[in-house]
Amino acid sequence: MEEFVKEFEQEVQRNDHETPEAIIAIQSLIKYIEQSNVGTLQQLIEELQELSSLLKSAAGTSTTSVVSGCDLFVRFITLMRNRHMGPVDSDIWESKSFDPVRCFLLDRGNQFMKRLMMSRKKIAQLAYPFITDEVTVLTVNLSRVVLEILSKAHDKMKKFHVLVTVSEPDKEGAMMVKALRDKGIQATQILDCSIGFVMERVDFILVGAVGVVENGGLINKIGTYPVAVMAKSLNKPFYVAVESFKFYRNYPLCQLDLPNDSKYLTNEEKGHPTVDFTPPNLINKLFTDLGVLTPSAVSDELIKLYI
């Protein structure tokens, strides 16, 4: 399995934020199914879970989305057989050879992957009408799904201005500003500590997500939570754009409830946390590939995804 983890790490480095790490991890799982020599479904599931755990450890700041994405993938390809057990499927599961089962699982996996790859476009289609002419949008760090929404609005001839925080410590905000300007969108980089100063002229906040938890709260790049607090105090709408494969089965109530492997680059409580937790009461809407949701609706959607 080490070679799959190494390939995952190399692909993440080459990718440069274009594709979510969770999708790269799922591609690794599909490749493992293709090359595995297992003879039973149970053995394959156990090995996929082991590989998922190794990929999570190698995911760095995207641990949450890799965990949720891999978990959903394994459940989707293995549990869907119980829902669609037609005559042909019955023959597959009763076969003495594992090859027909492998082909079935790969087919389900590729269907799952196609659905994920369309997530951003679905979200952009739902969210761009909320961006009207002459609005000022505040966002934090680099989010490809937020970029997709803003690009869609720009293509529809909407005229707006985007403020982007620097997003220390890795200054992802500078990458977001460049990506926006490359698409012809007016964007300004601001200091993380200036959100109180600029919030008065902001119309709404739009951020991406590392993960969304069961109570509808948000796990995202460090610095997101104070932006949400400031937005709430000034009655500014706070919107989240997130793919459903980032829905995470966890129920934190405060920052300390987040697992250390989600907050820090190592398991030890030291250094700069990479993410923070924004409670659901600070969030107005979530734009997802499942529709526009309120935070309270997330738990219902998680139940649907995992049953």
Buried (B, 14 or more C-beta within 10 A) or exposed (E): EEEBBEBBBEBBEEEEBEBBBBBBBBBBBBBBBEEBEBEEBEEBBEBBEEBBEBBBEBBEBBBBBBBBBBBBBBBBBBEBBEEEEEEEBEEBEEEEEBEBBBEBBBEBBEEBBEBBEEBBEBBBBBBBEBBEEEBBBBBBBBBBBBBBBBBBBBEEEBEBBBBBBBBBEBBBBBBBBBBBEEEEBEBEBBEBEEBEEBBEEBBBBBBBBBBBBBBBBBBBBBBBBBBBBBBBEEEBBBBBBBBBBBBBBBEBEEEEEBEBBBBBBEEEEEEEBBBBBBBBEBBBBBBBBBEBBEBEBBBEBBEEBEE
